Amino acid sequence: MLKLIKHRLATGLVLAAGMVGLLMGTPAVHAANKADEVKAAYIMDAQSGQVVYAQNADQKLPIASLSKLMTLYLVESAIQRGQIKWTDTVPIDKNVRKMATSATLSVMPMPAKEHFTVKELFAATLVGSSNSGAIALGEYVAGSNAKFIKLMNQQAAKWQLDAHFISASGLDNTDLTNYDLKIAGTGEQDQNMVSARAVTTIARHLINDYPDVIKVADQRSVKIHKYTVPTSVQILKGEKYYDYRVPVDGLKTGYTNQAGACLVATFRQNGRRMIATTLGGAWKFTANNNLRLMLKQTERYQQVAPKTIQYQIPGTTTKLQLETDSQTTMWQNTDHPMTQAKIELWPLHRTKPNYLAAGTAVLKLRLTDPLSGTVHNVIYRTPKALTMLGPVQWATQVKKSTTVSAAAFAMAK
């Protein structure tokens, strides 16, 4: 299954790059183009949780500053609990202030005479990827850097993620050691290790639980005191690498030598809130842009099963009108539509063999993505109780799979 998924994504990235060349009048990008290479990629519908694309989704990889998404989630959670407030002044220790003077690790200085609020550091961390801001926020939420890292890992475990954190900022220990921020017991070169599926899930929780975060992320810069902090997401509207065909409104970039270029992009497609993640790229934006373009060209959000269905019980003339509350609209590849298999469910009532209670599951429509192997079940139930006119032999059987098409919806008529 993984080979199919990888082939699907790799083909899509090259295809999208070729389309870019066609539309812009330039030669198509060759498959070997370094800018299209990534170690992992993932696209999720943030509203439904449907996985639309996946490549190497479960391998833990360095994610650099994408780690800040977990940090910001925990800050939002602390505010929601009433533990801290947006207007609170955040204490900043000397090690963090020292980091803020670094030309390579900082986006703004934090001199001792200046005070910064939770809201200001949150914006600097999300928009400008402030390392010192992320660490200061973590220390304020948990009381110390070490305690905050523990919270990050506890939250990851709660969500059952493939993730291990040693840093609130995403910096690795080769940098953190210089500021006495290395967690005891970790290796000299340790770094945050998180899978593409896991970091996308973190982003989903962040934007679903705290949707106002998109308003913060979708800014080209933020003004904090006298400092202008520019966005690191240079594919926002008005930025250098903005692509009008696949616009985004966030969310977070990441880069270290070990992690490579990483990006979690948030955007809307077919009216749906989507998240596209790329890890370990040669450049921050090309592969992710092409991934989103592939989604636009090859995927459609459409109805793949009817909400109601008329079903005739085998061996009888009895017809049941069934309905479902399962999800029947989802993303589907236009060239490789889902297949469906009808599975008849015969729930024999122990004392009333000819009786069906309201809400009884009678039919399951099993939808399978032929490329990823992902299965989605649509369960059809009786809307009201009914009694059969004659004895019925109950059994379970799987009928022949057929490709979902417009003809499939005739069942609802």
Sequence and secondary structure as in RCSB ss.txt:
>XXXX:A:sequence
MLKLIKHRLATGLVLAAGMVGLLMGTPAVHAANKADEVKAAYIMDAQSGQVVYAQNADQKLPIASLSKLMTLYLV
ESAIQRGQIKWTDTVPIDKNVRKMATSATLSVMPMPAKEHFTVKELFAATLVGSSNSGAIALGEYVAGSNAKFIK
LMNQQAAKWQLDAHFISASGLDNTDLTNYDLKIAGTGEQDQNMVSARAVTTIARHLINDYPDVIKVADQRSVKIH
KYTVPTSVQILKGEKYYDYRVPVDGLKTGYTNQAGACLVATFRQNGRRMIATTLGGAWKFTANNNLRLMLKQTER
YQQVAPKTIQYQIPGTTTKLQLETDSQTTMWQNTDHPMTQAKIELWPLHRTKPNYLAAGTAVLKLRLTDPLSGTV
HNVIYRTPKALTMLGPVQWATQVKKSTTVSAAAFAMAK
>XXXX:A:secstr
 HHHHHHHHHHHHHHHHHHHHHHHTS    TT GGG  SEEEEEETTT  EEEEESTTS EE GGGGHHHHHHHH
HHHHHHTSS TT B    HHHHHHTT TTT SS   TT   BHHHHHHHHHHH  HHHHHHHHHHHHSSHHHHHH
HHHHHHHHTT SEE S SSS  HHHHGGGT   TT  TT   EE HHHHHHHHHHHHHH TTHHHHHS SEEEET
TEEEE S TTSTTSTT  TTS   EEEEEEETTTEEEEEEEEEETTEEEEEEEEEESSSSHHHHHHHHHHHHHEE
EEE S SEEEEE TTSS EEEEE  S  EEEEESSS  EEEEEE     SS TTEE TT EEEEEEEE TTT  E
EEEEEE SS EE SS      EE   EE SGGGGGGG 
